[in-house]
Amino acid sequence: MYLRPRSLDEAVDALAIHGGRILAGGTDFYPALGDRPIAGNVIDISALDELAGISVGPNEVRIGARATWSSIASAPLPRAFDALKAAAREVGSLQIQNLGTIAGNLCNASPAADGIPPLLALDAEVELQSRSGHRRIPLAEFVTGYRKTVISPDEILTAVVVPRSIEGASAFLKLGARRYLVISIAMVAAIVETDSQGCVSQARIAVGACSAVAQRLRSLEEDLVGAPGRPGIGSSASLDHLASLSPIDDLRATADYRRNAALALVRRALEACVLET
Ligand SMILES: Cc1cc2nc3c(=O)[nH]c(=O)nc-3n(C[C@H](O)[C@H](O)[C@H](O)COP(=O)(O)OP(=O)(O)OC[C@H]3O[C@@H](n4cnc5c(N)ncnc54)[C@H](O)[C@@H]3O)c2cc1C
């Protein structure tokens, strides 16, 4: 059965009554089918306008689940979101950016999902709705493993929410085997906030495609506090700071190459953040 509900209430009812898979932009959904036909019910959420908006409030920024990468790239957002906007412009091609949604990227939970590192750096939370209620959990707890999340079969991800308290310049850098339309070998998002003396008051750095789930580099974030927020900051990062990553060898790169590439990207992302301050 194919259903295209007109409201969120209808959608959660349909999911509770009939079950099935949610279809948003379809840019992960259809390629994952390969040559197989669709099995089971499909709940197409593309008519749910209430999930498409992006709003900047006094305390938080809400990005609707159906916000496309194109709409995120063109939204007027605080500069701490520059990394997310840069990631949006690097997802696939313009056609993919026009269809692919933020929630689809998070729910698909690929280690190479470009949306995840910038949102981890922003301490984003996700809102989940089912017929029996509503819950909000940190993105860091939502994605739990290789293509695994804690979403229940009867839940719809309705929004990504980011606290307005996060400030600072931000950058996103992605390395692939070519410049565009490519799956990441490694990608890094960084947000660096400086105090009135120009020293780092808070750093937020996340690395993707180098472990089953993208990770924040907490030890580097701590070591950077108090460092001068000026060019040269990238040299503070070392391979020791990347010890929690567990990159794999695959057809795109060896684990060693990935680790070294991630370090180079971390250093460059930090430099990019202080150039802007
Ligand atoms: C040619 C090509 C290039 C690509 N390049 C990149 C790239 O460079 N970087 C990158 O990160 N990704 C890339 N992708 C993957 C994809 O475009 C993105 O992950 C996109 O954001 C997926 O969004 P979607 O709306 O199309 O999701 P869909 O395909 O509709 O859904 C993906 C999964 O999420 C679930 N889902 C979707 N929305 C919800 C919701 N609101 N609540 C609960 N579950 C939901 C679906 O059931 C499905 O399991 C590429 C894909 C293609 C085909």
The ligand as an SDF file (V2000), in Angstrom:
LIG
                    3D

 53 58  0  0  0  0  0  0  0  0999 V2000
   23.6170   10.4290   -6.4410 C   0  0  0  0  0  0  0  0  0  0  0  0
   23.5460   10.5790   -4.9240 C   0  0  0  0  0  0  0  0  0  0  0  0
   24.5070   11.3050   -4.2860 C   0  0  0  0  0  0  0  0  0  0  0  0
   24.4710   11.4550   -2.9050 C   0  0  0  0  0  0  0  0  0  0  0  0
   25.4570   12.1770   -2.3040 N   0  0  0  0  0  0  0  0  0  0  0  0
   25.4520   12.3260   -0.9560 C   0  0  0  0  0  0  0  0  0  0  0  0
   26.4880   13.0640   -0.3230 C   0  0  0  0  0  0  0  0  0  0  0  0
   27.3960   13.6050   -0.9480 O   0  0  0  0  0  0  0  0  0  0  0  0
   26.4370   13.1640    1.0420 N   0  0  0  0  0  0  0  0  0  0  0  0
   25.4500   12.5920    1.7770 C   0  0  0  0  0  0  0  0  0  0  0  0
   25.4610   12.7210    3.0000 O   0  0  0  0  0  0  0  0  0  0  0  0
   24.4610   11.8960    1.1890 N   0  0  0  0  0  0  0  0  0  0  0  0
   24.4290   11.7470   -0.1480 C   0  0  0  0  0  0  0  0  0  0  0  0
   23.4280   11.0220   -0.7510 N   0  0  0  0  0  0  0  0  0  0  0  0
   22.4010   10.3900    0.0830 C   0  0  0  0  0  0  0  0  0  0  0  0
   21.0780   11.1710    0.2270 C   0  0  0  0  0  0  0  0  0  0  0  0
   20.8660   12.0790   -0.8330 O   0  0  0  0  0  0  0  0  0  0  0  0
   20.9760   11.9530    1.5490 C   0  0  0  0  0  0  0  0  0  0  0  0
   21.2590   11.1200    2.6390 O   0  0  0  0  0  0  0  0  0  0  0  0
   19.5890   12.6000    1.7310 C   0  0  0  0  0  0  0  0  0  0  0  0
   19.6550   13.5860    2.7380 O   0  0  0  0  0  0  0  0  0  0  0  0
   18.4990   11.5810    2.0570 C   0  0  0  0  0  0  0  0  0  0  0  0
   17.2680   12.2730    2.2290 O   0  0  0  0  0  0  0  0  0  0  0  0
   15.9160   11.7600    1.5360 P   0  0  0  0  0  0  0  0  0  0  0  0
   14.8610   12.7360    1.9090 O   0  0  0  0  0  0  0  0  0  0  0  0
   16.1070   11.5200    0.0920 O   0  0  0  0  0  0  0  0  0  0  0  0
   15.6990   10.3940    2.3170 O   0  0  0  0  0  0  0  0  0  0  0  0
   14.8670    9.0910    1.8380 P   0  0  0  0  0  0  0  0  0  0  0  0
   15.6300    8.3680    0.7930 O   0  0  0  0  0  0  0  0  0  0  0  0
   13.4640    9.4430    1.5180 O   0  0  0  0  0  0  0  0  0  0  0  0
   14.8790    8.2700    3.2080 O   0  0  0  0  0  0  0  0  0  0  0  0
   16.0910    7.7700    3.7590 C   0  0  0  0  0  0  0  0  0  0  0  0
   15.7650    6.9470    5.0050 C   0  0  0  0  0  0  0  0  0  0  0  0
   15.2830    7.7830    6.0430 O   0  0  0  0  0  0  0  0  0  0  0  0
   13.9530    7.4240    6.4330 C   0  0  0  0  0  0  0  0  0  0  0  0
   13.2690    8.6960    6.6660 N   0  0  0  0  0  0  0  0  0  0  0  0
   13.2480    9.7780    5.8290 C   0  0  0  0  0  0  0  0  0  0  0  0
   12.6150   10.8020    6.4190 N   0  0  0  0  0  0  0  0  0  0  0  0
   12.2010   10.3530    7.6350 C   0  0  0  0  0  0  0  0  0  0  0  0
   11.5120   10.9660    8.7260 C   0  0  0  0  0  0  0  0  0  0  0  0
   11.1060   12.2490    8.6930 N   0  0  0  0  0  0  0  0  0  0  0  0
   11.2720   10.2330    9.8290 N   0  0  0  0  0  0  0  0  0  0  0  0
   11.6960    8.9370    9.8920 C   0  0  0  0  0  0  0  0  0  0  0  0
   12.3610    8.3000    8.8970 N   0  0  0  0  0  0  0  0  0  0  0  0
   12.6230    9.0210    7.7920 C   0  0  0  0  0  0  0  0  0  0  0  0
   13.4020    6.6000    5.2880 C   0  0  0  0  0  0  0  0  0  0  0  0
   12.4350    5.6690    5.7190 O   0  0  0  0  0  0  0  0  0  0  0  0
   14.6690    5.9110    4.7730 C   0  0  0  0  0  0  0  0  0  0  0  0
   14.9650    4.7920    5.5830 O   0  0  0  0  0  0  0  0  0  0  0  0
   23.4240   10.8570   -2.1480 C   0  0  0  0  0  0  0  0  0  0  0  0
   22.4280   10.1240   -2.8140 C   0  0  0  0  0  0  0  0  0  0  0  0
   22.4860    9.9850   -4.1810 C   0  0  0  0  0  0  0  0  0  0  0  0
   21.4090    9.1870   -4.8720 C   0  0  0  0  0  0  0  0  0  0  0  0
  1  2  1  0
  2  3  1  0
  2 52  2  0
  3  4  2  0
  4  5  1  0
  4 50  1  0
  5  6  2  0
  6  7  1  0
  6 13  1  0
  7  8  2  0
  7  9  1  0
  9 10  1  0
 10 11  2  0
 10 12  1  0
 12 13  2  0
 13 14  1  0
 14 15  1  0
 14 50  1  0
 15 16  1  0
 16 17  1  0
 16 18  1  0
 18 19  1  0
 18 20  1  0
 20 21  1  0
 20 22  1  0
 22 23  1  0
 23 24  1  0
 24 25  2  0
 24 26  1  0
 24 27  1  0
 27 28  1  0
 28 29  2  0
 28 30  1  0
 28 31  1  0
 31 32  1  0
 32 33  1  0
 33 34  1  0
 33 48  1  0
 34 35  1  0
 35 36  1  0
 35 46  1  0
 36 37  1  0
 36 45  1  0
 37 38  2  0
 38 39  1  0
 39 40  1  0
 39 45  2  0
 40 41  1  0
 40 42  2  0
 42 43  1  0
 43 44  2  0
 44 45  1  0
 46 47  1  0
 46 48  1  0
 48 49  1  0
 50 51  2  0
 51 52  1  0
 52 53  1  0
M  END
$$$$
